[in-house]
Amino acid sequence: MQFKVAVVGATGNVGREMLSILDERGFPVSDVVALASTRSIGTEVSFGDKTLKVKALEHYDFSDVDIALMSAGGSVSKEWAPKIAAAKAVVIDNSSAWRYESDVPLVVPEVNADAAKNYTRRHIIANPNCSTIQMVVALKPLHEFAVIKRVVVSTYQSVSGAGKEAMDELDRQTKALYSLQEPEIKKFTKRIAFNVIPHIDVFMEDGYTKEEWKMVAETKKILDPKIKVTATCVRVPVFIGHGEAVTVEFEKPITPEQAVDLLRVAPGVIVYDERKNGGYMTPYEAAGEDATYVSRIREDATVENGLAFWCVADNLRKGAALNAVQIAEVLANRGWLKPKAG
């Protein structure tokens, strides 16, 4: 079976990554269409050894499309996902627009692939937040073994999570500082070069940011509604790759050695944990890779049944584009979606 796939937001960081990953993983496509806003008409993007010319989303007929991978922002998704779904194409959306709808599956294939089967309710599947994805991939095998009570996470999120403009700003500010010039601040609230900013997304009434709230709500929806989560999300001057320091309290005893054994065989996880200089993974090393890397696994002696660990992943791949393609693979491989062309 082969599927016609549309990539909406094909000119953005994640859209281009979606096209690359579809080709890399040999997803069974009969045709791939690159879509974006009218101002991007004619822009060329790569799909394997092919070059695709971008077409306008607002003029496109989705009647023969099987899967639409969307990464065009929440407002575009709110407007267009229902229209695309009405044409009986399955929308796999990377924005936050649909994640918290009770009848829209929120899926990380290594964690809750079975939830994808419920796409038929709205013909929309939501891709979780990048920081949530890598954390729950690591938490899943530990939760199954010892049952998680509480998670405390601090994130170290790269600028690519805020888009190309954010990456450009880090680049410009760094060059300006090396030239002894005052850096211009546009995308971020404060200087990002040689700095860290404890603020991602908008502030909420309780003092948390929306990014922090997302991690709480999404972990509960994907993994277990009983888990208590608190997060502090920080933007750091790294181009690609998110790091997370995670502390977990369990209902049952679990040792660092048991955690290592569980994580070594967990899908989507690679353990790189040597207690010596350099015996851990960093965002720089995770860039371009598909796995969530887990390091620094150790006991948290401040609570009963506590563990702490460090995890990193490429936020454009596993944190966005790869996860979306993996969801499409679940639908295809399990026979839950049939191509319209037969």
ABEGO torsion letter per residue (X at the ends): XBBBBBBBGAABAAAAAAAAAAAAAGBBBABBBBBBBAAABGBBBBBEABBBBBBBAAABBAAABABBBBBAEAAAAAAAAAAAAAAGBBBBBABAAAAABAABBBBBAAABAAAAAAAAAAGBBBBBBAAAAAAAAAAAAAAAAAEBABBBBBBBBBAAAAEAAAAAAAAAAAAAAAAGBBBBBAABABBABGBBBBBBEBBBAAGBBAAAAAAAAAAAAAABAABBBBBBBBBBBBABEBBBBBBBBBABBBBAAAAAAAAAABBGBBBBBBBBBGABBBAAAABGBABBBBBGBBBBAABBGBBBBBBBBBAABAABAAAAAAAAAAAAAAGABBBAAX
